[in-house]
Amino acid sequence: MRFGTALRKEWLEQLRSYRLLITAVVLTLFGLLSPLIARYTPDIIRLALPQGEEITKLIPPPSAVDSVAQYLKNITQFGVLLALLMAMGLVAQEKDKGTAALMLSKPLGRSAFLLAKFCSLALTFTLSIVLAGAAGYYYTLVLFGPMDLGAWLGLNALVLVFLLVYVSLTLLCSTLTRSQVLAGGLATGVWMALSLLGALPGIGDYSPRQVIGWATALGAGSLETHWPALGLSLALIVGGLAGACAIFNRQEL
Amino acid sequence: MTAVRIEGLRKTFGRVKALDGLSLAVEAGSVFGFLGPNGAGKTTAIRILTGLARAHGGQAWLDGIEVTSRGGRRAASRLGYLPQDPAFYPWMTAAELLDHVGRVFGLSAGERRSRTAELLKLSGLEEAARRRVGGFSGGMKQRLGIAQALVNRPPILLLDEPVSSLDPFGRKELLDLIEGLRGQCTVFMSTHILADVERVCDTVGIIDRGRLVVQSPKKELLEKYAAPVFEAAADRGQEKALKAWVEGLIMSPPPWLNSAALTEELTARLLVNDLEAAKRELPHLLVRSSLVLTRYEMVRPSLEDVFLKLVKEGGGRT
């Protein structure tokens, strides 16, 4: 009920609260820096360390694959951090301050209220990754030569899915409590739990972390796939949202 | 026609019974004062009516729609609601907030524009229309709160302590506004400020410990329940003596006395339950007290006297 109206408000809030700007700037910055770091790390080591010359002889010359690996490492680490920070107060803060009660006493559905929050943040991350991806592709092209554009688009899509898992789960945590600090703590716990599970043999193949493994393989030109991990990630996104809606619809405000 | 109907509403928080079988009915077009001391259950009842909280028993209807059932959300479009401490998105301007609320109610662009302008004028926020709500004072937020509650021209307006954070000037303005809504919509207003209820409400319901103590048209309530009141005003410099005299009465009350209290105007206010005995004995008591008086009279009882009497008795069911 009134999803469009709720989404419009959320999108305006993304703009006015600088959430979009911050996310776009941080991720684009890493999109720009990653190829530069990959390209110039051997030079930095050579110039900065006393035995740098010898060490750099042991390192293979940097390539586009290193640039992609650097990009994925930075974007996923800071992306997850941003997902947690941006989503942890989305519902908890509105419940605590009373704005949720004011708006939800009107003909605005609770599920629409929640889904609009997810969609606006998903849009923020999509735009930010488009910018970061364009920046990363351009600098990789300049510094290392051409890359497979299809693979680049595919790996960025996988990064987006990976980050949306954390947006969805953090939104679920934010629905559970009135405190955004507690919501942030819960979401951090979920992040750590998923990271630990991802390291376990067998179970790790299904972990959202393996979606980034797939993205890395795409960047390296490998045909390796991780469909179970992608499936589970999509299930976590949908499940997180469904759980948040089910809980929120039963809550008193 | 009944606009608000509540039957046997129950709600508990742990062991505390916030609502203990509350029942009442409010006629359409009236300004209903929902009175009660702090913690009586007023806000809980209003939150159930808005669908923000669930009842543990009983039923409630708004405009014939049962809000305590699954389909209760349908009533939201017929409702205007001002919470006790209205909170808004601080990054929105006042005009944007009213426009957003208009969108939630499905108003067209033209309707939203005209309604926003109309309500900004009505709430005295025309000059602050383009200012962000985050910088508003408490009074301005309260006025914006009433404006947003009126966006959909609601048949039923639920106001939870609407004037509690306003200065006397803002309070008067808001009460005038509420008074102006009489006949246009049903106003259900919770408060513990009796003077405000006495001024604007035509029907009063008194709630205590989650139960309705009494519900009646204000005039009938005053006639039926208000025992006579005597006031004795003392001269300046008599503060201590007057206080001691009132305390003495409270400590060992004569049988005809219901309650005694000191007002801010150096006046003792005595609620009596036996008018003839009080008329006979009170002047003697005053003479014996040697107080220097400037006034002694029997006055019209106020709603406050009725409220205190009924809540003190904890009974008086209709």
Interface residues (C-beta under 8 A of the other chain):
Chain A: R2 T5 R8 K9 L12 E13 R16 S17 K97 G98 T99 A101 L102 M103 L104 S105 K106 P107 L108 G109 E252 L253
Chain B: R47 T50 G51 L52 A53 R54 R73 A76 S77 L79 Y81 P83 D85 P86 A87 F88 Y89 W91 M92 H100 V101 R103 V104 F105 G106 Q148 N152
